């Protein structure tokens, strides 16, 4: 071969290498539409040795190292994400092939259920920092084979089946607290089966001392079950709602005043936008639908979780959506999104299956059916940057003839959309949501001089008086 050909060949290989490095160097973020959420890393199902993904959950070791538990069609994989830009697959536990699975954690054990049998895998994570992940048992006692979902109340130490192959698919309570590696059935509920459950303890108020299961009960709607006494679990209340299709899953607000739930059929059957339903649950015997809210997408909503006043939703073809319920619990504004399925927002069952927002680092994972595991940073969406005096453009106030006092805050940009400020009227303070670059507060009705102040952020603007009458 001539030197010229060698040089040409070498140059061509060099150019191709640069091109390939360029493709590798292009942030994967560019492939996925997003707002205020940064992609840190991603692993495809093929990288796990699987064909598709499903559920996910998280685990943090005693040393603070963070792990993703990724559900796949043929295994559950443990991935260290302490360095979120460089995820490391630690171990995988193979299970019966299934398009669905559900994963939860109690103490240092992961519990993995799937829809096609083999029991519930009990996986010891206590030595994961040293690379050791151990399948200690496949729970097949009492005929246990499959379960579509499981719920764990970490405070009480019980695991609950939803659509299991035993007890006709009705709720079954397994005791974990005595020996997490060897659960036993303590009680069964003989009502109707639940698609999913959210189970919590009440430690104050009129329901103090009781353990309550919120049941997302398919075509029957939403039900509330007192599971305190495992030998006598009792239905407390229930509700349906307009355009009920398949009541799927939900989570309570931190103050236990509201529950947010999703319906897996309402978008496709009725041609409506993604809809989250908000129920007032202050009276457990009479849950009341108070409102709905939407991202504006047409996708089907799937699994949602609430953390520190933010609602994290995995909504199939529109990916992760984050809403700020600190601003408005009933109609929270969307503050960020990351679309794991950029092809479309059609109302079908491709795309994001679940999410986990409870890591101490603040990072969040998303599990996608076709694209696998995503690790993202939502800090910008959550408004981790405080509003400062430099953000304020103008703060003004006036009085209307009817005695109504009005205060308006204008910011320099929309960076704090969805966050809140505190405005005072003669010593009475009100938290006010920022919409875009503007926050507006009104107070009625005065017949006196009113002192208007910006209390948060503080020290930015001198209070001023307006005469209202």
C-alpha positions in Angstrom: 0.0 0.0 0.0 1.4 3.4 -0.9 2.3 6.0 1.8 -0.4 8.3 0.3 -3.0 5.6 0.8 -1.8 5.0 4.4 -1.9 8.7 5.1 -5.4 9.0 3.6 -6.6 6.0 5.6 -5.1 7.3 8.8 -6.7 10.7 8.3 -10.1 9.1 7.5 -9.9 7.0 10.7 -8.9 10.1 12.7 -11.8 12.1 11.3 -14.2 9.2 12.0 -12.8 8.9 15.6 -13.3 12.7 16.1 -16.9 12.4 14.7 -17.7 9.5 17.0 -16.2 11.3 20.0 -18.3 14.2 19.1 -21.4 12.1 19.1 -20.4 10.7 22.5 -19.6 14.1 23.8 -22.9 15.7 22.8 -24.8 15.9 26.1 -27.5 13.2 26.1 -29.7 16.0 27.4 -30.0 17.3 23.9 -32.0 14.2 22.9 -34.6 14.8 25.6 -36.8 18.0 25.9 -36.5 19.4 29.4 -37.1 22.4 31.5 -35.2 23.1 34.7 -34.1 19.5 35.1 -30.6 18.4 34.2 -29.8 14.9 32.9 -26.8 13.5 34.8 -26.6 9.9 33.3 -28.6 7.1 31.7 -28.4 3.4 31.3 -30.4 1.5 28.6 -32.1 -1.9 29.2 -29.5 -3.4 26.9 -26.7 -2.3 29.3 -28.4 -4.3 32.0 -28.8 -7.3 29.8 -32.6 -6.8 29.6 -35.2 -5.9 27.0 -37.3 -3.4 28.8 -37.7 -1.5 32.1 -40.5 -1.0 34.5 -40.4 0.1 38.2 -37.7 1.7 40.3 -37.0 2.5 43.9 -34.0 3.8 45.9 -31.7 2.9 48.7 -29.2 4.9 50.7 -26.6 3.0 52.7 -25.5 3.8 56.3 -22.5 5.6 54.8 -24.7 7.8 52.7 -23.9 6.2 49.3 -26.9 6.2 47.0 -28.3 3.3 44.9 -31.0 2.9 42.3 -33.0 -0.3 42.3 -34.0 -0.7 38.6 -36.8 -3.1 37.7 -36.4 -4.8 34.3 -38.3 -7.5 32.4 -35.9 -10.3 33.6 -34.1 -8.9 36.7 -33.7 -6.3 39.3 -30.4 -4.4 39.1 -28.7 -2.4 41.8 -26.8 0.6 40.5 -24.6 2.9 42.5 -25.4 6.6 41.7 -23.3 8.3 44.4 -21.4 9.8 41.6 -24.6 10.5 39.5 -22.7 11.1 36.3 -20.9 7.8 36.5 -23.5 5.1 37.5 -22.1 1.6 38.3 -24.1 -1.6 38.0 -23.2 -3.4 41.2 -25.3 -6.6 40.9 -28.5 -8.0 39.2 -30.9 -10.5 40.7 -32.7 -12.5 37.9 -36.4 -13.3 38.2 -39.3 -14.7 36.2 -39.7 -12.9 33.0 -42.4 -10.2 33.4 -43.2 -6.9 31.8 -44.2 -5.5 35.3 -42.5 -5.5 38.6 -42.7 -3.5 41.8 -39.9 -2.7 44.2 -39.9 -1.3 47.8 -37.4 -1.2 50.6 -37.6 -1.9 54.4 -34.5 -1.3 56.5 -31.7 -2.9 54.5 -33.8 -5.2 52.4 -35.4 -4.7 49.0 -38.6 -6.6 48.1 -39.2 -7.3 44.5 -42.5 -8.5 43.1 -43.4 -9.3 39.5 -46.6 -10.2 37.6 -45.6 -13.6 36.4 -44.7 -15.7 39.5 -41.7 -16.9 41.4 -42.7 -15.2 44.6 -41.4 -12.0 46.1 -37.6 -11.7 46.0 -36.0 -10.5 49.3 -32.7 -9.0 48.7 -30.1 -8.0 51.4 -28.5 -4.7 50.6 -26.7 -4.2 54.0 -23.2 -4.9 52.4 -23.8 -3.2 49.1 -21.0 -0.7 49.7 -18.6 -3.6 49.4 -20.2 -4.8 46.3 -22.3 -7.6 47.9 -26.0 -7.9 47.1 -27.6 -11.1 48.2 -30.9 -12.8 47.4 -31.8 -14.3 50.8 -35.2 -15.7 49.9 -37.9 -16.1 47.3 -41.0 -15.6 49.4 -43.4 -18.3 48.2 -45.1 -19.1 51.6 -48.8 -19.6 51.6 -48.9 -20.0 47.9 -47.3 -16.6 47.2 -46.5 -16.4 43.5 -47.1 -13.0 41.9 -48.2 -9.5 42.8 -48.6 -6.5 40.5 -47.8 -4.1 43.3 -46.6 -4.0 46.9 -46.7 -1.2 49.4 -44.5 -1.0 52.5 -45.3 1.2 55.6 -41.8 1.7 56.9 -43.1 3.1 60.2 -45.3 0.1 61.0 -43.1 -2.6 59.4 -45.8 -4.2 57.2 -45.8 -5.1 53.5 -49.1 -5.1 51.7 -50.0 -6.9 48.5 -52.0 -5.3 45.7 -53.3 -7.7 43.0 -51.5 -10.7 44.3 -52.3 -14.2 43.3 -53.5 -15.0 46.9 -56.7 -13.9 48.7 -58.4 -13.3 45.4 -56.1 -10.3 44.7 -57.4 -8.5 47.8 -55.1 -6.8 50.3 -52.7 -9.1 52.3 -50.6 -7.8 55.2 -47.2 -9.4 55.7 -45.3 -8.7 59.0 -41.7 -7.6 58.2 -40.8 -6.0 61.6 -40.1 -9.2 63.5 -37.7 -10.6 60.9 -37.4 -8.7 57.5 -35.9 -11.8 55.8 -38.7 -14.1 56.8 -42.1 -12.3 56.6 -45.4 -13.9 57.6 -49.0 -13.1 56.9 -50.7 -11.4 59.8 -54.0 -10.5 58.1 -56.1 -10.3 55.0 -58.8 -7.9 53.9 -61.8 -9.4 52.3 -63.2 -6.6 50.4 -62.3 -5.9 46.8 -58.8 -5.9 45.2 -56.7 -2.8 45.0 -54.5 -1.9 42.1 -52.1 -0.1 44.4 -51.9 1.1 48.0 -50.4 4.0 50.0 -50.2 3.1 53.7 -49.3 5.5 56.5 -49.6 5.9 60.3 -51.5 8.8 61.9 -49.7 10.0 65.0 -51.9 13.0 65.8 -55.3 14.4 65.3 -58.6 12.5 65.4 -57.1 9.4 63.7 -54.0 9.2 66.0 -52.8 5.6 66.6 -54.4 4.2 63.5 -52.8 2.8 60.4 -54.6 3.8 57.2 -54.4 2.3 53.7 -55.4 4.5 50.8 -56.6 2.1 48.1 -56.6 2.9 44.4 -59.3 0.5 43.5 -59.6 0.3 39.7 -63.1 0.9 38.4 -64.5 1.3 41.9 -62.6 4.5 42.5 -60.8 5.6 45.6 -61.2 3.8 49.0 -59.8 4.2 52.5 -59.3 1.2 54.7 -58.4 1.1 58.4 -55.7 -1.6 58.6 -54.7 -1.1 62.3 -56.1 -4.4 63.4 -54.8 -6.9 60.9 -57.4 -9.5 61.8 -60.3 -7.0 61.3 -59.5 -4.4 58.6 -62.4 -2.1 57.9 -63.5 0.1 55.0 -63.9 3.7 56.3 -64.8 5.7 53.2 -64.8 5.8 49.4 -65.4 8.0 46.5 -65.7 8.0 42.7 -65.2 10.9 40.4 -66.2 12.1 36.9 -64.7 10.2 34.0 -63.7 7.3 36.3 -61.7 4.8 34.3 -59.1 2.9 36.3 -58.1 4.5 39.6 -54.4 3.6 39.6 -52.1 5.1 42.2 -51.6 8.1 44.5 -49.8 9.7 47.5 -50.8 12.0 50.4 -49.6 15.5 51.1 -47.3 15.8 54.1 -50.0 17.4 56.2 -52.4 14.6 55.4 -55.0 17.1 54.2 -55.0 16.0 50.6 -54.3 13.0 48.4 -53.2 13.2 44.8 -54.2 10.3 42.6 -54.1 9.3 38.9 -56.4 7.4 36.6 -54.8 5.2 34.0 -57.7 5.2 31.5 -59.2 8.7 31.6 -56.9 10.4 29.1 -57.2 7.8 26.3 -60.9 7.0 26.8 -62.0 10.6 27.0 -59.5 12.6 25.0 -58.6 14.8 27.9 -55.2 16.2 29.0 -53.2 14.4 31.7 -55.3 14.8 34.8 -54.3 14.5 38.5 -57.2 14.4 40.9 -57.0 16.1 44.3 -59.1 14.8 47.2 -59.6 16.4 50.6 -59.0 13.6 53.2 -59.4 15.5 56.4 -62.5 13.4 57.0 -61.5 9.8 56.2 -65.1 8.6 56.2 -66.0 11.2 53.5 -63.1 11.9 51.1 -64.1 14.8 48.8 -62.9 15.6 45.3 -61.9 19.3 45.4 -60.1 19.9 42.1 -57.9 18.5 39.3 -54.8 19.9 37.6 -52.8 19.1 34.5 -49.4 19.5 32.8 -51.2 20.3 29.6 -49.9 17.1 28.0 -52.0 14.4 26.5 -50.0 11.5 28.0 -51.3 8.9 30.5 -50.2 9.5 34.1 -48.7 6.5 35.9 -46.9 6.8 39.3 -46.5 9.9 41.5 -44.8 10.7 44.8 -44.7 13.7 47.1 -41.6 15.0 48.7 -41.0 18.3 50.6 -44.2 19.8 49.0 -43.3 18.9 45.5 -45.2 16.3 43.4 -43.1 14.1 41.2 -45.0 12.4 38.4 -43.9 9.7 35.9 -46.3 10.2 33.1 -45.5 7.7 30.4 -44.9 9.5 27.1 -44.3 13.0 28.7 -41.8 11.7 31.2 -41.1 13.3 34.6 -43.3 16.3 35.6 -42.7 18.2 38.8 -45.4 20.4 40.5 -45.0 22.8 43.4 -47.7 22.1 46.0 -45.9 24.5 48.4 -47.4 27.3 46.4 -50.9 25.8 46.0 -51.8 22.4 47.3 -55.0 22.1 45.2 -53.8 23.6 41.9 -50.0 23.4 42.0 -48.0 24.9 39.1 -45.7 22.8 37.0 -42.1 23.9 37.7 -40.1 21.5 35.6 -40.1 18.5 33.4 -37.8 15.9 31.7 -39.2 14.0 28.8 -37.8 10.5 28.6 -40.0 9.7 25.6 -39.5 12.6 23.1 -41.2 10.9 20.1 -44.7 12.0 21.1 -47.1 12.6 24.0 -49.7 10.1 22.8 -52.0 8.5 25.5 -50.5 5.0 25.5 -48.2 3.0 27.8 -44.7 3.7 26.5 -42.2 5.8 28.3 -41.7 6.7 32.0 -43.0 4.1 34.4 -41.9 5.5 37.8 -39.7 7.8 39.7 -37.9 8.0 43.1 -37.3 11.5 44.6 -36.2 10.7 48.1 -32.3 10.7 47.9 -30.5 12.9 50.4 -28.5 14.4 47.5 -31.7 15.7 45.9 -31.1 13.7 42.7 -34.0 11.8 41.2 -34.2 8.6 39.2 -36.7 7.8 36.4 -37.4 4.3 35.0 -38.5 4.2 31.4 -40.0 1.1 29.7 -37.9 1.4 26.5 -35.0 3.6 27.5 -34.1 2.3 31.0 -32.7 4.3 33.9 -32.3 8.1 34.1 -30.5 10.0 36.8 -31.5 13.7 36.9 -30.9 16.8 39.0 -34.1 18.8 39.6 -32.6 21.5 41.8 -33.4 24.3 39.4 -37.0 23.2 39.2 -37.3 23.0 43.0 -36.0 26.6 43.3 -32.9 25.8 45.3 -31.7 29.3 44.7 -33.1 31.8 47.2 -34.8 35.0 46.0 -32.5 37.9 46.7 -32.8 41.6 46.8 -31.1 41.8 43.4 -34.0 39.8 41.9 -36.5 42.5 42.8 -37.3 45.1 40.2 -40.2 46.9 41.9 -42.5 46.7 44.9 -45.5 48.9 45.0 -48.9 49.2 46.6 -52.2 51.1 46.4 -55.7 51.2 47.8 -58.9 50.9 46.0 -62.0 53.0 46.8 -63.6 50.1 48.5 -60.8 49.9 51.1 -59.0 47.0 49.4 -55.2 47.2 49.7 -53.1 45.8 46.8 -49.4 45.0 46.8 -47.5 44.0 43.7 -44.0 42.6 43.5 -42.1 42.5 40.1 -39.0 40.5 39.6 -36.3 40.9 36.9 -36.9 37.5 35.3 -38.9 34.3 35.6 -36.3 32.2 37.4 -38.5 32.0 40.5 -41.8 31.2 38.8 -43.8 28.9 41.1 -42.0 30.0 44.3 -43.4 32.3 46.9 -42.8 35.5 48.8 -44.4 36.9 51.9 -46.2 40.2 51.9 -47.5 42.0 55.0 -50.5 44.3 55.5 -50.2 46.1 58.9 -48.6 43.1 60.6 -50.7 40.3 58.9 -48.4 38.3 56.7 -49.5 36.3 53.6 -47.5 33.8 51.5 -48.0 34.7 47.8 -47.2 32.6 44.8 -45.0 34.1 42.0 -46.5 33.7 38.6 -43.9 34.4 35.9 -42.2 37.5 37.1 -45.0 38.8 39.3 -46.6 38.3 42.7 -49.8 40.1 43.8 -51.5 40.2 47.1 -54.8 41.8 48.1 -56.4 42.4 51.5 -59.9 43.7 52.2 -61.2 45.8 53.6 -59.5 48.7 55.5 -60.7 52.1 56.7 -57.4 53.3 58.0 -53.8 53.8 57.1 -52.3 50.5 56.0 -48.6 49.5 56.3 -47.5 47.4 53.3 -44.3 45.5 53.6 -42.2 42.8 51.9 -41.4 40.3 54.6 -39.7 37.6 52.5 -37.1 38.2 51.2 -36.5 40.6 54.0 -34.5 43.8 54.2 -34.9 44.6 50.5 -37.6 47.3 50.4 -38.7 49.8 53.1 -42.3 49.4 54.2 -44.6 52.1 53.1 -48.1 53.4 54.0 -51.2 53.8 52.0 -54.5 55.3 53.1 -57.4 52.9 52.5 -61.0 53.9 53.1 
